[in-house]
Amino acid sequence: MLSHRGSRSTELLTAKLSKYKSRYLTDEKPLRLTAHRDLVRYVETYVTNARVRNELLMAFRRSLQTSGRFKIHLGRFQACEGGSAAKELRRHLRECPFIRKVEGPVLGQRATTYEFRLVGRYWLKNPKNARSTDSGNRCISFSRPYRSTVDVCGRWLLVRHRRWTEWCEKNGYESKIDFDGSTEIGQAAKNGLEALTVDRDRSFLADIEPGVDDSEKRRYASRFLHSMWNFGRFFCVYRKDGRTYIPTTNCPKSIRHNSLRMEGEWVGEADLGASYWYLLATQLRPGRERDRLLELIHSGGFYEAIAEAAGIEFTDRETLKQEVQRQCLFGRDWRLSSRPLWRGLRRLLPELCCMIEDYRRWYGVSGFARFLMRLEGRLMDAVWVTLHRRGIVSLRNHDGMLAAESWVAQVRDTIIELGVSIFGIAPRVSIKTGAKHRTLGRGRRVGGIDTRAAKGFSQ
């Protein structure tokens, strides 16, 4: 039975609601993978240990996202699977004709890098997946004649996950994957997903803003919505470079705003305003420039101030925001002629520009992005754990949190509280309650936006 609160009760009673469905990794159901035909033949013919066979197949799966390369921590594998399995794995990594060692453990890491060398490989043409900035990693696939389907034992995956988690805790490593809610963040995600309900009404899809890719957006949103209440989405919490990925991470805004409810209420959002720029402010030394940057962030006109200083007019704020990120932070084309907004930022905040140049030179573009994402994760993961301990059901969405609308104000206060506690600076947090396209009755708009934040910029 859903609990209905306040003015939402009548609407919820008449809505076509379905419980959000999660699919969990179980002992009975195997994980089905698509692997290379030659590799499948090799492991079935020459690999006698089933755990080694499964590890090689999982390594192949990972390599599809990283140009055919994969890493294996042999010490971790031996601790989890035993000495005889580790001995056989070392032998096959050395003798398998399809595997080549690329490099040994580098400074600060314990894993060895290998590469699969198999015929029929080609690069994916999708520009969103074809390249990851300057890391050089590309998604690959194989021609259909070379593909083969194979099952990996679900019980082995669960046992492997639990042993891996215990080994990480014992040796001081971060546990990056949670299949069963065994970690605190995994439990917070599980509670948040179990509290979700989905409205099956798809009429809002027709209101997606027209554009070049509007039809593809509608198809993706329709498939995503159908998967949430029909056959369910696989539960997995994956943490990488400060980001936490859960089944709803890629949920389109149109669905979040028009279909999702949590604990019987519409879902609201509390987001860090200008999150990357706030995190950069935490790295600046206290002084006039840091106060100027925080003043612009808290005013809500940071991006407009850069455009005005550069003498450029933008009619769409979202486009302006994307261009500022590209031209001033993560763009690959770093020529000044291609970055007119950089001139505006330099006029306003020259010390910040020098720091950005230093970070890009030290870490590269991808490393700089990962540096900021880790700072973001340091704050937002702490917020998520704190909300979980306080009994507030929520879900993380990169630089924001999703919660029932009646809890969003407390979520905002928690983000500000921990921002001051961790970085000594209060962030600007915007609250979004209700959706841009959501209506009640005869077109009456629901909700609004509150951008209140703590007064004072530094402490």
Sequence and secondary structure as in RCSB ss.txt:
>XXXX:A:sequence
MLSHRGSRSTELLTAKLSKYKSRYLTDEKPLRLTAHRDLVRYVETYVTNARVRNELLMAFRRSLQTSGRFKIHLG
RFQACEGGSAAKELRRHLRECPFIRKVEGPVLGQRATTYEFRLVGRYWLKNPKNARSTDSGNRCISFSRPYRSTV
DVCGRWLLVRHRRWTEWCEKNGYESKIDFDGSTEIGQAAKNGLEALTVDRDRSFLADIEPGVDDSEKRRYASRFL
HSMWNFGRFFCVYRKDGRTYIPTTNCPKSIRHNSLRMEGEWVGEADLGASYWYLLATQLRPGRERDRLLELIHSG
GFYEAIAEAAGIEFTDRETLKQEVQRQCLFGRDWRLSSRPLWRGLRRLLPELCCMIEDYRRWYGVSGFARFLMRL
EGRLMDAVWVTLHRRGIVSLRNHDGMLAAESWVAQVRDTIIELGVSIFGIAPRVSIKTGAKHRTLGRGRRVGGID
TRAAKGFSQ
>XXXX:A:secstr
     GGGHHHHHHS EEE  EE   SSS EEEEEEHHHHHHHHHH   HHHHHHHHHHHHHHTTTTTEEEE HH
HHHHHH HHHHHHHHHHHHH TTEEEEE   TT   EEEEE  TTEEE   HHHH  TTS    EEE GGGEEEE
EE HHHHHHHHHHHHHHHHHHT    EESSS SHHHHHHHHHHHTEEEE   GGGGGS  STTHHHHHHHHHHHH
HHHHTT EE  EEEETTEEE TTTT  HHHHHHTEEETTEEEEEEEETTHHHHHHHTTS SSHHHHHHHHHHHHT
 HHHHHHHHHT   S HHHHHHHHHIIIII S   GGG HHHHHHHHH HHHHHHHHHHHHHHHHHHHHHHHHHH
HHHHHHHHHHHHHHTT  EEEETTEEEEEGGGHHHHHHHHHHHHHHHHSS   EEEEES SS EETTTEE  EEE
    SSS  
